[in-house]
Amino acid sequence: MQSVLQTYFGYFKFRSHQKEVIEKILDGKDCLVVMATGSGKSLFYQIPPLVTRKTAIVISPLLSLMQDQVMSLKQRGINAEYLGSTQTDKTVHSHAESGTYDVLYMTPEKACSLTSRFWANLLNMGICLFAVDEAHCISEWGHDFRKEYKQLNMLRGILSDVPFVALTATATEKVRNDIICSLNMNETFTAVGSFDRQNLFYGVKSFNRSLSFVDDLVQEVSKYINSAGSMIIYCTTVKDTEQIYESLQNAGIKAGIYHGQMGSSNREKIHRSFIKDELQILVATIAFGMGIDKPNVRCIIHYGCPRSLESYYQESGRCGRDGLPSVCWLYYSRSDFTKADYYCAEAHSESQRKAIMESLRAAEKYCFLATCRRKFLLQYFGETSNGDCGNCDNCTHAKKQRDLSRECFLLLSCIRSCGGRWGINMPIDILRGSRAKKIVGNNFDNLPLHGLGKDYSSTWWKALAAQLIANGYLKENLVDVYRTVSISPVGLQFLSSANTFHHRPLVLALTSEMADEEEHGNQKNKLGDHQNPAVLACEGLSEAESKLFLMLLDIRLDIAKRYGTAPYAICGDETINRLAKMRPCNRARLANIDGINQHFVTSYGDEFITSIDKLSQELNLQTDYEGTAQTAKNIKVGASIEKRATPAKLEAWRLWQHGGLSFQKIAEIPRNTGPIKEQTVISYVLDAAREGCELNWSRFCKETGLTLEIVSQIRCAITSVGSRCKLKPIKEELPESVTYDNIKTCLTMDELGLLAEEIIGCNSVDEVPNMIMESPSHVPFKSVIRNGAAYSSPMITTTIASESAPTSPDHCETHLKQSRSDDALDLESSAIKLPKICENTEHWTGDLVATEIAVLEWVRDHDGVSLLDIVEHFKGSEEESVLDLLSHLEGEFVIFKKNDLYKVM
Ligand SMILES: Nc1ncnc2c1ncn2[C@@H]1O[C@H](COP(=O)(O)OP(=O)(O)OP(=O)(O)O)[C@@H](O)[C@H]1O
């Protein structure tokens, strides 16, 4: 599982619930997963087929979503396809039936229309799971009920032994139960994740639909248009989309429009352009809703409040799916909440009608909040939160509060005077002195309160009413689709202790609507503060790194165009952010970056490495940066610092890679701890490669006897074992002749994103791309030659010492201690500063060769040795060379000579 995550997805760690649920699925259990948008639910059905090598069936409501997912999976080297009306490749059906695909997508209609023979054939080949994505569509209690989903239970009988996996981002308790019942799921394992999307900022503003507001909006968003991330403006009507789209076009912004009245091919075209970053802004109705799989949407604006809080959560959740900071602004007008009738017309039952009303009501409440918006959202989905979030408009903008006792008294009294039979409009109109027919007809114009609230607009009064409801002074009652308001016991208590002139203080927070009106009069069209998407996406980067980030985005765009795919399918913005921070300069280091998968390394790795190297030079940035970046915190290089290659591993690697020695010869070199096995040397060298050291893989495969045939046998064995973690079961599946070394080599190459076919296919070792080591010539370096053989020894201790020019013996001791401690060794400095060497080892005699490490260790262990002793011990080296080496170590204050005896400092 772990290696599948790394190889195909380039991620090093599972997110919460992922491992646990995947294990349940692999155990054959039915699972229900309720986790936030962008939390990584797709992996639940994408990993099991790669582990079991059986097909995963995925039911998805939209063809466009399937196409996007298929495209992304193909970019990861995963065999995926979809069955549906827009599929033009006629062979997909028969390939699907014969189990060719790892992941096979289809709509519920398609799934129910496939013949039982199709299912029987595919079952024969192996189905590892049946996933129902957006599973809330199955429930009438859900906000997006689709009757085709209801029929999916007929497949339960056919696929009785296949685990069913239902996935959704929005499901209340009722909806969850409905999903389990509808799909006839058994002993279901349920995983409910947090709904909290911490990287999203939530803001709400009231507005009037008007041309001047649209102009302001266009002007505001045009400031932030660039290559870093895109934006969606959701509208509630087609008319609104057209108006905004036109204004954006007039302002020269690359915008697209998407709504249900457009033809499907047009919609498809726009969708493609948007996900390929050819459009900066998409103006859409909710027809462009579920199924947008674009991770780098930085800002979502709602021009009008959606019909339910679930829809809002889901639509705004399309933002920042890559985890980078992103913003969601919702603009509402009062008229948005008067559409209950219209929405309820779609209801199939009384319960559904009630559900629609409740959801709209929740959306309205969300808009009128004066408290933390995230807290409200989380509570709505049954999750408790710890305090205010600090990342919504109500938390970040200090709320104005004041004593509103007079206004509250007027409103509550007026409601009481109306007899509690009316909605909120009637008492407000009375307070504002209206002489409408309804008011005069009911004699309300004779009430003493008539006209006492003229100073405020009806919007202001409505906002106050919402505050009184939220604070328990007013009760809202639902009668059919109409709402009436009445006074709660708390409200009555307040009224009983007050009269028109004296009331006890009642301090309430002003909602943004109330505050706006008081500050700007009736000019309420002020926009919320939008944040620059480019700045958001560059979080954690310096100025130069941000430039590199933007340049790398362009390179990714260019590659995506060439390959006819979406930039995000190549890799996510968060991965580009890490590349800009870490600036890897070889394949092994590139593969170490979270989000870089094997396919990326082999397909685009070299192009990125070359560009990073060139651009870093231009921007004066050091490559192979190792600092801990805030946004790059998952990078494996950082995580592996503790388990870096030990000196023994480095020494083995150097002797093999640069000394040209065979594994056997390295194993035979006398050591204080005695000789080591050849297999140990091989493991050491592989470990060093995993830690980022360059390796001549072609030579490595040759010397370990790894052929393409063996590689293919090993791959089959891994598939049949279903795991890459344990070597023994894999070995047991293989012929005797295949060694553990072969298996380990294969796994390491996979881990590093190297294709055996490329490496073993090379005729000459020199043809292996990117495997040649650059050796800075300024590094102190000694070589000891005997019998015409040359063997070079890099100086771990002196290399470190030379970095920081030791000035005192104390300092040297510190460095020496470092060299003795496996954990403290600075792999990077030693790995980078490798000397040039001569690789002629033909005549090596097997005598012990003097290297700095070997000499140092020996001198340390013998505490005071003469030159003669040293030369005698290291017979593999000339006396002159040993002397040279000793004088260098002396010069570096690593050893000293006293009374002709050498000692370690
Ligand atoms: N373990 C992980 N480590 C890092 N990134 C991950 C991990 N799992 C998933 N992701 C990334 O998180 C992003 C969102 O994942 P995914 O599309 O699976 O979310 P989702 O829960 O299906 O969202 P939605 O409900 O919106 O469809 C993707 O870019 C995905 O590659």
The ligand as a Gaussian input file, in Angstrom:
#p B3LYP/6-31G(d) Opt

LIG

0 1
 N       -2.109000      11.039000       1.237000
 C       -2.101000      12.148000       0.517000
 N       -1.055000      12.993000       0.576000
 C       -1.031000      14.133000      -0.159000
 N       -2.028000      14.522000      -1.003000
 C       -3.096000      13.723000      -1.086000
 C       -3.203000      12.502000      -0.343000
 N       -4.391000      11.929000      -0.649000
 C       -4.997000      12.744000      -1.544000
 N       -4.229000      13.817000      -1.812000
 C       -4.527000      14.923000      -2.743000
 O       -5.599000      15.701000      -2.233000
 C       -6.355000      16.254000      -3.302000
 C       -7.825000      15.942000      -3.115000
 O       -8.023000      14.535000      -3.225000
 P       -9.361000      13.906000      -3.820000
 O       -9.632000      14.399000      -5.180000
 O       -9.258000      12.433000      -3.638000
 O      -10.391000      14.531000      -2.804000
 P      -11.895000      14.129000      -2.573000
 O      -12.049000      13.888000      -1.125000
 O      -12.301000      13.044000      -3.517000
 O      -12.597000      15.499000      -2.939000
 P      -14.040000      15.763000      -3.572000
 O      -15.048000      15.385000      -2.549000
 O      -13.989000      17.229000      -3.761000
 O      -14.128000      15.011000      -4.841000
 C       -5.810000      15.645000      -4.585000
 O       -4.962000      16.580000      -5.206000
 C       -5.063000      14.438000      -4.088000
 O       -4.052000      14.020000      -4.967000

